[in-house]
Amino acid sequence: MKDNNFITNQSGHVWEKMLTTGDVLVIAFGAMVGWGWVVSTGEWIDRGGVLGAVLGFLLGGVMVFFVGLTYAELTSAIPETGGESIFSQRAFGITGSFICTWGLILGYIGVVCFEACAFPTIVAYVFPGFLKGYLYTVAGFKIYASWLALAIFSAVFMTVINILGTKMAAGFQFILTLIIGLGGVLLIVAAALKGSPANLEGQMFLGNTRGEILRNVMRVAVISPFFYLGFDVIPQAVEEINVDLSKVGRILLCSIILGAVFYSAAILSVGLLLSQAEIDALYYGTGLVSADAIAKAFNTKLMADALIVGGMCGIITTWNSFIIGASRALFSMSERHMLPEFISKTSKKYKTPSGAIIFIGALSVVSLFFGRQMLIWVMDAGTFGCCIAYCIVSLSFLKLRKIEPELHRPFRVRNHRFIGIMAAILSGFMVCLYVIPGSGATFSPEEWLITGSWVVLGVIYYLYAKARYGSRFGVQD
């Protein structure tokens, strides 16, 4: 059943088509441009130098853009909630779909949990007296009662917002994304007025030889896909989008380009405002290099706090977008009997996948008790999972062109073989960097443990669902 405002899928669930072009763009862009540009800029420059970091992000952006082209075509051709899960199942069957979606979900949930931790951490920077009631320490991170209380309240609040409806979440997203944009413009204006090219001396690139410089650029490039996560949320909620399918692909690609421009401008602005010695001191001090750069430019901490407000909004927009993405991915798997049925329960009043949203909210609350360092390890493992999913989607794009040539594709990619092969090679290369010793991105023992545990959990769920549902396994009722 279809009409202008609602669509009923094969299982009978009614999705309300309420997201406009603007809603879709701010969900994707708001997911990408979180708080990394406020708190991680120093780390990026420390890895590759100012121009090296910019080049690393542009290289990562090229990889993501190739992958985005495959997403753009597949999303318009197969507009079903679950996105990657559906694409990969049509191309490689149930097992391929499970591997692809399970890796993606690790990335999404990792982001949600990390943002739940990040929000009270930023509040503590703005209000140094906020931390009260020391409880315990995990991997060097001190956990206070006030920090934990705010984190739990925020996680519950974000869960409720998403249960109340996608349109409400999108409206919330629009306001916060506007504030992020204003914060970014503020940083760029500061660099234009107060920055100096002399500050780039000694920190344009990191390394003494071409080989060292290239390796350090790749150290930035390999982490950049994590900061581009967000465009892939669009396929997850495609049945809720009230936009012509041919335009959905263009919006997706536009969000990637905007993200690349924004990150590059933020890195270059910090490089123009601070010398290498200042960046190093701030990176190992407060860690909020972008905020401290703008404070120096205008000689007032008030400007730093203003920029941090933008960063806080970025935390929430990323958090919000990935709750949307993760809940739809989990819903799609559960709806096709690949995960327990309670995950696909929906709110009759708000037409949202409340079971999956509550599941994610519960995980984020539990994760807070483990502290920031544990969540950094989860985030890194999640990036690896997302790169695996990107590779599988790229291969699905190529295979579906071969086995379903007559499939209607409102957004059709030209030179599809070249695009698909490049997307698969580049995303596969990113996967390899995580496992090749000496690449600069190899997993730590803790990250291997988290990744291995997620794989084992996936195998358990796979075998459980296959035994529990039999012929219904992988099939939508």
Buried (B, 14 or more C-beta within 10 A) or exposed (E): EEEEEBBEBEEEBEBBBBBBBEBBBBBBBBBBBBBBBBBBBBBBBBBBBBBBBBBBBBBBBBBBBBBBBBBBBBBBBBBBBBBBBBBBBBBBEBEBBBBBBBBBBBBBBBBBBBBBBBBBBBBBBBEEEBBEEEEEEBEEBEBBEBBBEBBBEBBBEBBEBBBBBBBBBBBBBBEBBBBBBBBBEBBBBBBEEBBEEEBBEEBBBBBEEEEEBBBBBBBBBBBBBBBBBBBBBBBBBBBBBBBEBEBBBBBBBBBBEBBBBBBBBBBBBBBBBBBBEBBBBBBEEBBBBBBBBBBBBBEEBEBBBBBBBBBBBBBBBBBBBBBBBBBBBBBBBBBBBBBBEEBBBBBEEBBBBBBBBBBBBEBBBEBBBBBBBBBBBBBBBBBBBBBBBBBBBBBBBBBBBEEBEEEEBBBBBEEBEEBBBBBBBBBBBBBEBBEEEEBBBBBEEBBBEBBEEBBEEBEEBBEEBBEEBEEBBBBBE
